[in-house]
Amino acid sequence: MAEQMTSKSAYGILRQYLRARPELGFGKSLLDVLLHPANPFDARARRKPRGWFVLLVLTGCALLSCVVYFNNLI
C-alpha cells in the first residue's frame, strides 16, 4: 500500500522538481516578457530590456516625480 502524502511532503517534492528545472518558473517567464530573447550561441551575452518596458518605467518615474514635486513631499 502506498504511503499517504502530506502537504509538506508534496510541497517539498514540487520544490525539488522546480529547482532541478531552471528553465521553468515565474521569474524566468517574467524575464522572458521584459527582456529580448536570449542569444542561443552566446550564453554570457546580456539581454537588453524591451522598448515598451523602458518607456513604461520612464513614464512611471516622470509621473511619480511630478506628484512628489507638486505636492511638496520632499
N, C-alpha and C positions, 0 to 999 in steps of 0.2 A: 504494500500500500504506500502511496506517495505521501510525503510529509506535507502538512498544511503550512502555507506560506503566510507570514505576517506582512504588514505594510512596510515595516522597516527593512525586511529582507528583500522584498520586491524592489523597494527604492534603491537599496544597495546594488542589486543586480543591474538595474537600469542605469545607475550612475557609472558603474564599471563599463557597461556597454558603450555609453556615450563618450567616456574618456578614451576608450580604445579606438573610437572613430572620430578623428579630429575634423573631418570634412562635414560632420553633422553638427547641428546646434543653432541656437538663436543668435549667438554672437557672430558666427560665421555667416549666417544668412543676412544679418543686418549689415555687415561689412560688404557683402556682395551687392547689396542695394545701394549703399552710399558711395562705393568706390568703383572705379573702372575695373574691368575683368583682369585677372592676374595673367602675367606672361607665362605660358607653359614652358618656354625654353629657358627662362631665367627666373629661378625661384627667389632670388635675392632682390629682384627689381621692385622698387617702391610702386605702390598703387596710388594714382592721383585721384582726388575726390571728383565726383561728377559735378558738372556745371550748375545744375539746378540746386544741388545741396549747398554749394558755395554761395549762390545767390540767396538762398533761403536763410543761411546763417548771417550773412552781411545785412540783409533786410531786418532780421530779428534784432541784431545788435544795434542798428540805427534806430529802430523803434524803441528799444529799451533805453538807449541813451537820450532820446528826445523826452521820454516820460520822466526819467530821472532829472534831466536838466530843467524842464518846465515846471516840475512840481517841487523844486528846491529840496531834493532829497539828499543832496551832497552836503 
